[in-house]
Amino acid sequence: MLWRWSVEVRQAVSLSRDLTLRQANSLSYFKVMDSKLSIGTIGVVGAGTMGNGIAQVCARAGLKVILQDINDEFLQRAMAAVDKSLQRDVEKNRLDEQAKLAITGRIRTATDMKALGEADLIVEAVTENLSVKTGVFHQLDDLTRPEAILASNTSSISITKLGAATRRPEKVIGMHFMNPVPVMKLVEIIRGIATSDQTYDAVRGLTFKLEKTPLECNDMPGFVANRVLMPMINEAIFALYEGVATRESIDGIMKLGMNHPMGPLTLADFIGLDVCLAILNVLHDGFGDPKYRACPLLKRYVDAGWLGRKTGRGFYEY
Ligand SMILES: NC(=O)c1ccc[n+]([C@@H]2O[C@H](COP(=O)([O-])OP(=O)(O)OC[C@H]3O[C@@H](n4cnc5c(N)ncnc54)[C@H](O)[C@@H]3O)[C@@H](O)[C@H]2O)c1
C-alpha cells in the first residue's frame, strides 16, 4: 500500500515536473539541461525498424549518432529508410534538402561495437530476446565509458535483468520508443530496481530534446504499453483463428467501433509478428497467468516466416 502510494506520489511529482519542463520549452533552458547532461553523442545498437527511427530523431535533434548493427547490409538498409522518411518531409515542405543532408551527415554507421566507445548514451534496439540483449549489455559495459548511460528500447524484457548484466545497473534504464519513431510522441521510461534518479532525469531531459513526451513506469513485464496492447492483439488473432470474423471485419470493427486509427491485425503486422510473440511470451512467463498465452495462429505465422510488413506477409500481404 505504502509502495503504491509512493509510486503515485512520485508519478504526480514527475508529471508536474514534466509540465513545467514543457512550459519552459525554450532553447536556453534545454542548453542548461544539455550542459548538465552533456549528452552530445548517441549510440544506437541494432539498425532495424526501431533503431533507424531512433537514429533519425536523435540526428534531427542535432545530436551525433553512431548506428551499429552486425552487418553492413542492415546498415545500408537502415540509412535508406532514414533517407526515405526524411525525403517525405522534404516533399511536404517540412524540411529543406540542406537540412536533410545535415541530419543524415550526423549519423555514422559501424559494424564494430567498439565504435560506440565515444557515445554518452547508448540505446539498444536489437532483437527482443533476453539472451541476445544481456549479451549486448555485457559487451556495452566493457566497451563504453563508465559514465555512459545504457538504455534499452525493449518492449517487455526486465530492465533490472539487463542492469544486472552490467557493473553499472544505476545507469541502465528503459527508453521505449513507439513505432514509427519519427511520428509517435510517447517514450515510456522504465526504471529498473537500481536505476538512479540522475539517470532518469538525464533520459527524461533527452526525451524532451527529441520533442517527445516521457511517461514513467516501473519494471514489470510488458511495462504499461504492451501489457495493455498485446492481450488485445492476441484476442483479435484468436477471433480470426476461431473464425469469428474475417481479418477485414475484425480490423474494421475496432477502427469504426473503438475509433482506433488502425485495426489490431494491421497493427500486429506493422509491429512485427515475431516481436508480438516475443512480448506475449515475456508476459506469460513473467506473470505465470494463462490469459497471456499466445494464440497458436500467431506461432504458426512466425514459424512460417510471415512476420508482417517487414517480410511482405503477415495477416495481410504487402
Ligand atoms: N517493432 C516495433 O513496433 C517495436 C516497438 C517498440 C519497441 N520495439 C523493440 O525494439 C527492439 C528492436 O525491434 P525491431 O522491431 O527494430 O527489430 P528488427 O528485427 O527490425 O531489428 C533488430 C535489429 O537488431 C540487429 N541485431 C541483432 N542482434 C544484434 C547484435 N548482437 N548487435 C547489433 N545488432 C544486432 C539485427 O540485425 C536487426 O537489424 C526490440 O526490443 C523490440 O521489442 C519494437
PDBQT file of the ligand as one rigid body, heavy atoms in Angstrom, charges set to zero:
ROOT
HETATM    1  N1  LIG A 401       8.696  -3.163 -33.920  1.00  0.00    +0.000 N 
HETATM    2  C1  LIG A 401       8.048  -2.391 -33.057  1.00  0.00    +0.000 C 
HETATM    3  O1  LIG A 401       6.926  -1.903 -33.327  1.00  0.00    +0.000 OA
HETATM    4  C2  LIG A 401       8.668  -2.071 -31.733  1.00  0.00    +0.000 A 
HETATM    5  C3  LIG A 401       8.134  -1.010 -30.974  1.00  0.00    +0.000 A 
HETATM    6  C4  LIG A 401       8.751  -0.658 -29.770  1.00  0.00    +0.000 A 
HETATM    7  C5  LIG A 401       9.852  -1.383 -29.336  1.00  0.00    +0.000 A 
HETATM    8  N2  LIG A 401      10.350  -2.425 -30.085  1.00  0.00    +0.000 N 
HETATM    9  C6  LIG A 401      11.519  -3.130 -29.582  1.00  0.00    +0.000 C 
HETATM   10  O2  LIG A 401      12.666  -2.639 -30.273  1.00  0.00    +0.000 OA
HETATM   11  C7  LIG A 401      13.658  -3.683 -30.374  1.00  0.00    +0.000 C 
HETATM   12  C8  LIG A 401      14.019  -3.872 -31.834  1.00  0.00    +0.000 C 
HETATM   13  O3  LIG A 401      12.840  -4.225 -32.541  1.00  0.00    +0.000 OA
HETATM   14  P1  LIG A 401      12.745  -4.032 -34.122  1.00  0.00    +0.000 P 
HETATM   15  O4  LIG A 401      11.304  -4.159 -34.464  1.00  0.00    +0.000 OA
HETATM   16  O5  LIG A 401      13.522  -2.833 -34.548  1.00  0.00    +0.000 OA
HETATM   17  O6  LIG A 401      13.520  -5.359 -34.608  1.00  0.00    +0.000 OA
HETATM   18  P2  LIG A 401      14.172  -5.663 -36.013  1.00  0.00    +0.000 P 
HETATM   19  O7  LIG A 401      14.154  -7.138 -36.162  1.00  0.00    +0.000 OA
HETATM   20  O8  LIG A 401      13.562  -4.815 -37.089  1.00  0.00    +0.000 OA
HETATM   21  O9  LIG A 401      15.696  -5.168 -35.816  1.00  0.00    +0.000 OA
HETATM   22  C9  LIG A 401      16.592  -5.732 -34.915  1.00  0.00    +0.000 C 
HETATM   23  C10 LIG A 401      17.994  -5.421 -35.403  1.00  0.00    +0.000 C 
HETATM   24  O10 LIG A 401      18.928  -5.806 -34.385  1.00  0.00    +0.000 OA
HETATM   25  C11 LIG A 401      20.068  -6.327 -35.032  1.00  0.00    +0.000 C 
HETATM   26  N3  LIG A 401      20.832  -7.135 -34.088  1.00  0.00    +0.000 N 
HETATM   27  C12 LIG A 401      20.525  -8.352 -33.577  1.00  0.00    +0.000 A 
HETATM   28  N4  LIG A 401      21.498  -8.761 -32.731  1.00  0.00    +0.000 NA
HETATM   29  C13 LIG A 401      22.426  -7.761 -32.700  1.00  0.00    +0.000 A 
HETATM   30  C14 LIG A 401      23.661  -7.585 -32.013  1.00  0.00    +0.000 A 
HETATM   31  N5  LIG A 401      24.140  -8.523 -31.196  1.00  0.00    +0.000 N 
HETATM   32  N6  LIG A 401      24.361  -6.446 -32.227  1.00  0.00    +0.000 NA
HETATM   33  C15 LIG A 401      23.909  -5.491 -33.077  1.00  0.00    +0.000 A 
HETATM   34  N7  LIG A 401      22.744  -5.602 -33.758  1.00  0.00    +0.000 NA
HETATM   35  C16 LIG A 401      22.010  -6.728 -33.565  1.00  0.00    +0.000 A 
HETATM   36  C17 LIG A 401      19.500  -7.113 -36.209  1.00  0.00    +0.000 C 
HETATM   37  O11 LIG A 401      20.493  -7.352 -37.201  1.00  0.00    +0.000 OA
HETATM   38  C18 LIG A 401      18.388  -6.189 -36.692  1.00  0.00    +0.000 C 
HETATM   39  O12 LIG A 401      18.826  -5.283 -37.665  1.00  0.00    +0.000 OA
HETATM   40  C19 LIG A 401      13.031  -4.912 -29.718  1.00  0.00    +0.000 C 
HETATM   41  O13 LIG A 401      13.453  -4.979 -28.391  1.00  0.00    +0.000 OA
HETATM   42  C20 LIG A 401      11.545  -4.632 -29.808  1.00  0.00    +0.000 C 
HETATM   43  O14 LIG A 401      10.811  -5.295 -28.823  1.00  0.00    +0.000 OA
HETATM   44  C21 LIG A 401       9.784  -2.766 -31.279  1.00  0.00    +0.000 A 
ENDROOT
TORSDOF 0
